[in-house]
Amino acid sequence: MQHPWLTTAQRLQSIAQAGLTYCQNDYDRERYEELMQISAQIVADYSEAPFEKIMDLYKQEEGYLTPKVDIRGVIFQDDKLLMVQEKIDQGWTVPGGWADVGYSPSEIVAKEVQEEAGITVVPERLLAVLDKKCHNHPPTPFYTYKVFILCQYTAGEIKVGSETMDVGFFGIDELPPLSVERLTLEQAQMLFEFHHNPAKAVLFD
């Protein structure tokens, strides 16, 4: 579950971002910029991330702040789950990444699987839309929704991409060390539950 300090920091960031978007005078802008700095300082104080890095991330956001969307592809073969090893932390997860403007969820997941695992897939079914704060992920600055989409493997051979260092299929009892920023053990088990029970209802929150 999400830490209270992170919830506070994210709410402050959201208020500051909205204020900077709609304020109409320099006095208000200064106050909202200060509020943004307070949010970044809270994150820096409670995490290992430097204040400057947090502020740089915040400055990349424009307009009214909404949750980021992380879309993940779920591909099974012979009762094993396709996973990729991330270069950024050497942990394993199902392929995916941030949603891009101009692409549908199906297009995003197919593109991410191709880029990270080298294969062509056809998206088939939405499995889950999860609020990251409700699950056992490490703290991150941005409020995030995680979307898991079941895909059918149609062509190609698995291979690493520019952001991955290994790729393979794993059974439920042979999962590698996870990139818990992207996939928790409970979520991996959830994916196998969907595989073993195709009638399982879509999960949310």
GUMI-986745 format. One record per residue: x, y, z of N, C-alpha, C, O in turn. Coordinates in steps of 0.02 Angstrom, whole numbers, padded with zeros to 5 digits, always signed. Layout:
XYZXYZXYZXYZ/...
***
This chain:
+00042-00059+00000+00000+00000+00000+00044+00062+00000+00101+00061+00024/+00018+00116-00027+00058+00177-00034+00072+00210+00032+00029+00210+00077/+00133+00238+00040+00152+00273+00100+00113+00339+00106+00102+00373+00056/+00092+00358+00167+00055+00421+00176+00093+00482+00150+00064+00527+00122/+00160+00483+00161+00198+00540+00137+00197+00547+00062+00197+00602+00035/+00194+00490+00026+00193+00493-00046+00125+00517-00071+00121+00556-00119/+00072+00495-00038+00005+00520-00055+00002+00595-00047-00024+00630-00090/+00030+00621+00008+00031+00693+00020+00071+00729-00033+00048+00780-00059/+00129+00703-00051+00171+00734-00102+00136+00735-00170+00140+00785-00206/+00103+00681-00187+00069+00678-00252+00010+00726-00254-00003+00756-00306/-00026+00732-00199-00082+00780-00197-00057+00851-00203-00086+00892-00238/-00002+00866-00169+00027+00933-00174+00050+00947-00246+00038+01002-00272/+00081+00898-00277+00103+00907-00346+00043+00919-00392+00045+00963-00436/-00011+00881-00381-00070+00889-00422-00101+00959-00415-00119+00991-00464/-00106+00983-00353-00133+01049-00341-00089+01103-00372-00113+01150-00403/-00023+01095-00362+00025+01143-00390+00022+01145-00466+00023+01198-00496/+00018+01086-00497+00016+01082-00570-00047+01114-00597-00044+01151-00647/-00103+01101-00565-00166+01133-00586-00162+01209-00578-00184+01246-00621/-00133+01231-00521-00126+01302-00509-00082+01336-00561-00099+01390-00585/-00027+01304-00578+00018+01333-00629-00015+01334-00698+00001+01377-00739/-00060+01288-00710-00094+01285-00774-00145+01342-00781-00152+01370-00835/-00179+01359-00727-00235+01405-00732-00224+01473-00698-00266+01517-00706/-00168+01482-00662-00158+01546-00627-00147+01603-00678-00124+01591-00734/-00165+01664-00657-00163+01721-00704-00120+01779-00679-00122+01833-00708/-00082+01768-00625-00038+01822-00603+00026+01792-00573+00027+01734-00553/+00078+01833-00570+00144+01810-00548+00144+01790-00474+00180+01744-00455/+00103+01823-00434+00101+01807-00363+00077+01735-00353+00108+01696-00317/+00022+01717-00387-00004+01648-00381+00046+01598-00409+00055+01544-00381/+00079+01616-00464+00128+01571-00494+00184+01556-00445+00206+01498-00439/+00208+01606-00410+00261+01595-00361+00239+01548-00306+00277+01505-00285/+00177+01556-00282+00151+01513-00229+00146+01441-00254+00164+01394-00217/+00121+01430-00314+00114+01362-00340+00182+01331-00355+00191+01271-00346/+00230+01370-00377+00297+01344-00387+00328+01323-00321+00364+01273-00317/+00315+01362-00268+00340+01344-00202+00306+01279-00178+00339+01237-00148/+00242+01272-00191+00207+01211-00172+00236+01150-00209+00241+01096-00181/+00254+01159-00273+00285+01106-00311+00352+01086-00280+00369+01027-00276/+00390+01136-00258+00455+01122-00226+00447+01085-00160+00487+01042-00143/+00394+01102-00123+00380+01067-00060+00365+00993-00074+00389+00949-00039/+00325+00981-00125+00309+00912-00145+00373+00874-00162+00383+00818-00139/+00416+00904-00203+00479+00871-00223+00524+00859-00163+00558+00808-00159/+00524+00906-00115+00566+00898-00056+00542+00840-00012+00583+00804+00017/+00476+00831-00007+00449+00775+00031+00472+00709+00000+00494+00664+00036/+00468+00704-00065+00489+00642-00099+00564+00631-00088+00586+00575-00074/+00603+00684-00095+00675+00678-00086+00693+00658-00014+00738+00618-00004/+00657+00685+00035+00672+00671+00105+00658+00599+00124+00692+00570+00165/+00607+00570+00092+00586+00502+00111+00611+00448+00063+00599+00389+00075/+00645+00468+00011+00671+00419-00037+00744+00434-00050+00773+00479-00019/+00775+00395-00094+00845+00405-00111+00854+00451-00171+00910+00464-00192/+00799+00476-00199+00804+00518-00259+00823+00589-00239+00795+00616-00191/+00870+00621-00274+00888+00690-00259+00833+00739-00278+00794+00727-00325/+00830+00793-00242+00779+00845-00253+00779+00868-00325+00726+00876-00356/+00838+00880-00353+00844+00906-00422+00813+00858-00472+00781+00880-00520/+00822+00793-00462+00795+00744-00508+00718+00744-00505+00685+00740-00557/+00691+00749-00445+00619+00751-00437+00590+00813-00471+00540+00809-00506/+00623+00871-00462+00599+00932-00493+00602+00927-00569+00558+00951-00604/+00654+00895-00595+00660+00887-00668+00602+00845-00694+00574+00859-00747/+00583+00793-00657+00526+00751-00677+00461+00792-00675+00420+00788-00721/+00453+00831-00622+00393+00872-00616+00387+00922-00674+00333+00933-00701/+00444+00951-00694+00443+01003-00745+00425+00975-00814+00407+01013-00860/+00430+00910-00822+00411+00879-00885+00336+00876-00894+00311+00867-00950/+00299+00884-00839+00226+00881-00842+00198+00949-00862+00221+01001-00840/+00147+00947-00905+00114+01008-00927+00039+00998-00921+00013+00943-00930/+00004+01054-00908-00068+01051-00904-00093+01019-00839-00054+01006-00793/-00158+01007-00837-00189+00977-00778-00162+00906-00768-00162+00866-00815/-00139+00892-00707-00106+00829-00694-00157+00772-00687-00205+00776-00649/-00146+00719-00725-00187+00658-00721-00141+00599-00709-00081+00604-00719/-00169+00541-00689-00126+00482-00678-00090+00461-00741-00117+00465-00796/-00028+00437-00734+00007+00406-00789-00021+00336-00799-00047+00306-00752/-00014+00310-00860-00042+00244-00876+00015+00198-00900+00048+00213-00950/+00025+00143-00863+00075+00093-00879+00039+00032-00908+00000+00001-00873/+00053+00015-00971+00018-00039-01005+00064-00098-01015+00119-00091-01041/+00042-00157-00993+00082-00218-00994+00049-00274-01034-00012-00285-01029/+00089-00309-01073+00064-00365-01113+00073-00432-01077+00126-00445-01049/+00022-00473-01078+00023-00538-01044+00018-00592-01097-00033-00600-01131/+00073-00631-01105+00077-00682-01157+00097-00748-01125+00149-00752-01092/+00057-00800-01136+00072-00866-01110+00087-00914-01167+00060-00908-01222/+00132-00961-01152+00147-01016-01198+00165-01078-01157+00211-01076-01116/+00129-01132-01168+00142-01194-01131+00142-01182-01055+00185-01206-01019/+00091-01145-01032+00082-01131-00961+00139-01090-00931+00150-01091-00870/+00174-01053-00974+00228-01010-00949+00216-00938-00973+00189-00927-01027/+00237-00891-00932+00225-00819-00943+00287-00787-00975+00343-00797-00951/+00276-00748-01028+00331-00711-01059+00353-00654-01013+00312-00614-00991/+00418-00650-01000+00445-00597-00958+00509-00570-00988+00545-00605-01024/+00523-00507-00974+00584-00474-00998+00623-00448-00938+00594-00430-00887/+00689-00447-00945+00732-00421-00893+00750-00349-00910+00780-00335-00962/+00732-00303-00865+00744-00232-00877+00816-00213-00865+00847-00233-00816/+00844-00173-00911+00912-00148-00902+00917-00101-00842+00968-00099-00808/+00863-00063-00830+00866-00010-00780+00877-00036-00709+00908-00002-00669/+00851-00097-00693+00860-00123-00626+00875-00198-00624+00879-00228-00571/+00883-00229-00683+00899-00300-00690+00843-00346-00665+00852-00406-00660/+00786-00317-00648+00729-00358-00627+00686-00379-00687+00693-00352-00741/+00642-00427-00675+00600-00455-00728+00528-00433-00721+00503-00423-00666/+00495-00424-00778+00426-00404-00780+00395-00427-00845+00430-00453-00889/+00330-00418-00853+00299-00429-00919+00311-00367-00961+00314-00312-00934/+00319-00375-01027+00337-00317-01068+00283-00263-01068+00224-00277-01063/+00307-00201-01073+00260-00145-01073+00295-00080-01057+00356-00076-01054/+00255-00028-01049+00282+00038-01034+00228+00091-01032+00168+00075-01033/+00249+00154-01031+00201+00210-01027+00159+00213-01091+00183+00200-01146/+00096+00231-01083+00052+00244-01140+00076+00307-01176+00093+00357-01144/+00076+00304-01242+00096+00362-01283+00035+00395-01313-00013+00362-01331/+00038+00461-01318-00016+00498-01350-00021+00478-01424+00029+00471-01458/-00082+00467-01447-00093+00450-01517-00100+00375-01530-00113+00355-01586/-00090+00334-01478-00096+00262-01485-00152+00236-01440-00160+00259-01384/-00189+00187-01464-00239+00154-01423-00204+00106-01375-00146+00089-01387/-00238+00083-01322-00207+00033-01277-00184-00029-01315-00131-00056-01300/-00224-00053-01363-00204-00112-01401-00141-00098-01442-00096-00141-01445/-00137-00040-01472-00078-00022-01511-00016-00016-01467+00039-00037-01486/-00025+00014-01409+00031+00022-01362+00058-00046-01341+00119-00058-01345/+00015-00092-01320+00039-00155-01294+00073-00196-01349+00124-00228-01336/+00046-00195-01410+00077-00231-01465+00146-00201-01481+00194-00238-01493/+00150-00135-01480+00214-00101-01494+00266-00116-01441+00324-00130-01457/+00245-00114-01377+00293-00126-01322+00318-00198-01322+00377-00210-01310/+00274-00246-01335+00295-00316-01338+00345-00326-01394+00395-00361-01386/+00331-00296-01452+00377-00302-01509+00445-00272-01492+00497-00301-01508/+00445-00213-01461+00507-00178-01446+00548-00213-01391+00609-00214-01394/+00514-00242-01342+00549-00269-01284+00562-00344-01289+00609-00370-01258/+00521-00380-01327+00528-00453-01330+00535-00480-01401+00549-00539-01410/+00526-00437-01452+00540-00456-01520+00486-00494-01557+00497-00514-01614/+00428-00505-01526+00376-00545-01558+00314-00504-01575+00303-00450-01548/+00275-00530-01621+00212-00498-01641+00155-00531-01602+00151-00592-01597/+00112-00489-01575+00055-00514-01536-00009-00479-01558-00007-00424-01587/-00065-00511-01544-00131-00481-01554-00164-00474-01486-00177-00524-01453/-00179-00412-01464-00214-00402-01400-00283-00433-01403-00319-00426-01452/-00302-00468-01348-00365-00505-01348-00414-00482-01294-00474-00478-01306/-00388-00467-01234-00434-00455-01179-00401-00413-01125-00343-00424-01107/-00439-00366-01098-00417-00329-01039-00424-00373-00977-00477-00401-00965/-00369-00379-00939-00371-00419-00878-00380-00377-00815-00418-00395-00771/-00344-00321-00811-00346-00283-00749-00325-00210-00761-00282-00196-00803/-00356-00166-00723-00335-00096-00719-00324-00082-00645-00371-00079-00606/-00261-00073-00625-00244-00069-00554-00216-00001-00536-00176+00028-00573/-00237+00025-00480-00209+00086-00451-00145+00066-00415-00147+00027-00367/-00089+00093-00437-00025+00071-00410-00020+00079-00334+00015+00040-00301/-00054+00129-00307-00049+00141-00235-00080+00085-00194-00065+00077-00135/-00124+00045-00225-00158-00008-00190-00118-00074-00189-00141-00125-00165/-00057-00071-00217-00018-00132-00223+00053-00120-00197+00074-00064-00185/+00088-00175-00188+00151-00173-00151+00211-00153-00194+00260-00190-00200/+00206-00094-00225+00261-00066-00264+00302-00018-00221+00276+00010-00173/+00366-00008-00237+00405+00042-00202+00380+00113-00220+00347+00121-00271/+00394+00162-00178+00370+00230-00191+00397+00259-00256+00455+00250-00273/+00353+00294-00293+00373+00330-00354+00338+00398-00354+00285+00405-00324/+00368+00448-00387+00339+00515-00385+00270+00520-00416+00228+00559-00392/+00256+00482-00469+00195+00493-00507+00140+00444-00487+00152+00385-00473/+00079+00469-00487+00020+00428-00476+00007+00388-00539+00004+00416-00594/-00001+00322-00533+00000+00278-00592-00056+00227-00591-00071+00197-00540/-00087+00217-00649-00132+00161-00661-00094+00109-00702-00058+00127-00749/-00102+00045-00685-00069-00009-00721-00122-00050-00758-00171-00072-00728/-00112-00060-00823-00160-00095-00865-00127-00159-00891-00074-00157-00921/-00159-00216-00879-00134-00280-00903-00181-00307-00957-00241-00313-00947/-00152-00322-01017-00191-00344-01074-00166-00412-01097-00106-00421-01112/-00211-00461-01101-00193-00527-01126-00183-00523-01202-00224-00495-01238/-00128-00553-01226-00112-00551-01297-00098-00622-01323-00075-00665-01286/-00112-00632-01387-00098-00695-01420-00033-00689-01461-00027-00645-01503/+00013-00734-01447+00077-00736-01482+00064-00762-01553+00037-00817-01562/+00082-00722-01605+00066-00741-01673+00127-00753-01718+00123-00794-01764/+00183-00718-01706+00239-00726-01752+00304-00701-01719+00302-00663-01670/+00360-00724-01746+00425-00701-01724+00456-00745-01671+00423-00788-01642/+00520-00732-01658+00556-00767-01605+00577-00716-01552+00597-00660-01568/+00572-00737-01489+00588-00690-01436+00661-00668-01439+00706-00708-01453/+00672-00604-01427+00740-00576-01425+00738-00512-01385+00686-00481-01377/+00796-00492-01360+00799-00432-01318+00791-00370-01361+00803-00370-01421/+00769-00315-01328+00763-00251-01360+00811-00201-01330+00856-00220-01292/+00803-00138-01347+00849-00086-01325+00846-00073-01250+00894-00049-01220/+00788-00089-01219+00780-00076-01148+00781-00140-01106+00773-00137-01045/+00792-00197-01139+00792-00260-01103+00859-00297-01114+00893-00286-01164/+00876-00340-01065+00939-00376-01069+00930-00451-01073+00978-00488-01084/+00869-00474-01065+00854-00545-01073+00779-00553-01080+00740-00508-01062/+00757-00611-01106+00686-00623-01116+00676-00699-01113+00718-00737-01135/+00618-00720-01086+00605-00791-01082+00535-00805-01056+00500-00760-01035/+00516-00869-01057+00452-00891-01030+00464-00927-00964+00511-00966-00958/+00422-00913-00914+00432-00939-00846+00366-00967-00818+00313-00937-00827/+00371-01024-00784+00314-01052-00749+00304-01018-00682+00347-00980-00659/+00247-01030-00651+00230-00998-00588+00280-01016-00533+00289-00976-00486/+00311-01074-00537+00358-01095-00485+00431-01080-00503+00476-01101-00467/+00443-01044-00556+00511-01029-00577+00520-00955-00595+00562-00938-00638/+00481-00912-00563+00485-00841-00578+00554-00814-00559+00580-00830-00505/+00584-00772-00601+00649-00741-00585+00639-00682-00538+00582-00663-00524/+00693-00651-00513+00687-00591-00471+00648-00536-00509+00666-00519-00565/+00597-00510-00477+00552-00464-00512+00575-00391-00507+00608-00371-00459/+00557-00353-00558+00563-00281-00557+00500-00255-00522+00451-00239-00556/+00501-00250-00457+00440-00237-00419+00413-00167-00431+00355-00153-00414/+00452-00123-00461+00427-00059-00483+00373-00070-00536+00326-00030-00543/+00380-00124-00575+00336-00137-00631+00289-00196-00621+00234-00197-00648/+00309-00246-00582+00268-00305-00572+00283-00336-00504+00341-00352-00489/+00232-00344-00463+00241-00376-00398+00227-00451-00403+00199-00474-00452/+00248-00488-00353+00235-00560-00352+00160-00573-00353+00137-00619-00388/+00122-00535-00315+00049-00544-00313+00018-00532-00382-00029-00567-00401/+00044-00484-00419+00018-00471-00486+00037-00528-00534-00004-00547-00576/+00098-00554-00528+00118-00611-00569+00072-00670-00556+00050-00704-00602/+00057-00683-00493+00012-00738-00475-00058-00724-00502-00092-00771-00524/-00079-00662-00501-00144-00643-00530-00147-00660-00604-00198-00685-00628/-00092-00648-00640-00091-00662-00712-00099-00737-00725-00133-00757-00773/-00067-00778-00683-00075-00851-00691-00146-00872-00674-00171-00920-00703/-00178-00838-00627-00247-00854-00611-00292-00841-00671-00337-00880-00685/-00280-00786-00707-00318-00773-00768-00305-00826-00820-00351-00847-00855/-00242-00849-00825-00225-00900-00874-00261-00966-00859-00285-01000-00905/-00265-00984-00796-00296-01047-00776-00373-01042-00773-00407-01093-00772/-00398-00981-00770-00471-00970-00766-00491-00915-00815-00500-00858-00794/-00498-00931-00879-00514-00880-00930-00579-00842-00917-00588-00788-00944/-00623-00869-00875-00686-00835-00861-00680-00785-00803-00728-00752-00786/-00621-00780-00774-00611-00735-00718-00627-00663-00738-00606-00640-00791/-00665-00628-00696-00687-00560-00712-00629-00511-00711-00580-00521-00675/-00634-00459-00751-00584-00406-00752-00577-00376-00683-00627-00365-00648/-00516-00363-00662-00502-00332-00597-00490-00258-00605-00463-00237-00657/-00509-00219-00555-00493-00148-00555-00480-00124-00484-00504-00154-00436/-00442-00070-00480-00417-00042-00416-00366-00088-00384-00341-00072-00330/
***
